[in-house]
Amino acid sequence: MPKISVEVPQELLADLDDHVGKEGKFVNRSEAIRASIRKTLDMLDEIDQRQGRLDDE
């Protein structure tokens, strides 16, 4: 799996960390970020489909 690096504002990182760990929904930051990316891309696909911008391949 390729690795990427991003700069994240401290406020977002702190909020993310509230959802990670034994008391959180995600095992680690990577899982939380991947889930967020997937959800965002799904939402964008839905918007594109409604706007007729998504190919049906």
N, C-alpha and C positions, 0 to 999 in steps of 0.2 A: 504494500500500500504506500503510495507516495506521501511524503511529509511536506507540509507547508508551514510557513511561519507568518503570523500576523501581529500587528500591534493593536492592543485592545485597551481602551480607557479603563482606569482603575475602578470606576463606578460599575462598569459592565462586568468586569472580572469578579468584583465582590458579589454582585447579584448572581452571577453564574455559580460561584462557589456555594451560595446558599442552597443550591439545588443538587449539589454533588456530595457524595459520601454516604455513610451509613444511614443518615437521617434524610438524605435527598433522593431524588428520582433517578439519578445517574450515578454510575460507578466511578466515573472520572470525567475530567473536563473534555477530553476528546470525544467521548460518547455524547455528552451534552451538545457539543458544537456540531457533530455530525447529525444528530437528531434535528437541531435547529435548521441546518442547511437543507436537509431533506424536506422539512415542513415548508420552509420558505420557497423552495423550488416547486413543490407541489402546488402551493398557492399561486405562484406565478404562471404555472402551466394552466391552471383553471382560468385565470384572468385572460391569458392568451387565447384559450379555447373559446371563451365567451366573446372575445373581440375578433374571432376568425383569423387569428395569427398563428395557429398551431396546425401543422401538417398531421394528417391522420395516417402516418406510416407505421 
